[in-house]
Amino acid sequence: QVSIYDTDETLEIERQIVKTVLKTGAAGVIFCVSDGHGSAKHIEMLQSSNIPVVLFDRELDFSLDGVFLNDFQSAFMATEFLIKNNCKKIALLHGPMRLKNISNRFNGYRYALEKHGLEFDKNLLFEGDMHIESGYNIMKKTNEKNLDIDGILILNNFMTIGALDYINNNNIDMYKKLKIFGYDMPAYVHSLNPNFNYITRSRKEMGIQISKMIVNKIKKTDNHTNTIIIDPIIV
């Protein structure tokens, strides 16, 4: 029997979910953290009750079993793709840097700029909260300020959806001015509007690997700490 809980990227909701799991019981937990330090405390609560935990998609600063995208490489590939498509001023729309996968992606973006001799400009960094509305509002801001940019890298799928929503409903000509690169978009979105690219990964492979990992932890057939890194794919 499988239960699925959505934290909505909110630490307090995550805390309530962990309390529910501790109250109702669970053989094991696959955990996509909403925060860094706060989520670590929640994991400790589960582990102290002898509930095995494996991480999915988002790493923490300490070692724990999990399956993750190669976040540094993904952002490096995306930024280099934009550079090779003649982008020189690339804005970055990112989530909270306290999330390790976001900070890893930021480092990949910055390294690609340095490798190709492009200036790193803090004025082209825009932080959102990982929700659709923040992607929409940040894209609105970049349009209204008429920033001197020719490329945008968006490090989260919901913010990518929000950014594209703004462009499609307010200024479709932005597709001519900007090369846009996002993360983890549904395939049908790209089919409806192919004027952008995005990073994805084999979700099926991640699901298979994380399922095997939690089953092994529940059955106690593997006491080692295992980390599986999934390669990024450009679409």
Salt bridges, closest charged atoms under 4 A:
ASP8 OD1 - HIS131 NE2 3.20
GLU9 OE2 - ARG58 NH2 2.76
GLU12 OE2 - ARG15 NH2 2.74
GLU14 OE2 - HIS42 ND1 2.68
ASP35 OD1 - ARG98 NE 2.26
ASP57 OD1 - ARG201 NH1 2.75
ASP65 OD2 - LYS217 NZ 3.27
ASP71 OD1 - ARG105 NE 2.71
GLU80 OE1 - LYS84 NZ 3.93
GLU80 OE2 - LYS115 NZ 3.20
GLU80 OE2 - HIS116 NE2 2.80
GLU114 OE2 - ARG110 NE 3.61
GLU119 OE1 - LYS89 NZ 3.98
ASP129 OD1 - HIS131 ND1 3.35
GLU144 OE2 - LYS140 NZ 2.59
ASP173 OD1 - LYS176 NZ 3.77
ASP184 OD2 - ARG201 NH2 2.92
ASP184 OD1 - ARG203 NH2 3.92
ASP222 OD1 - HIS224 ND1 3.33
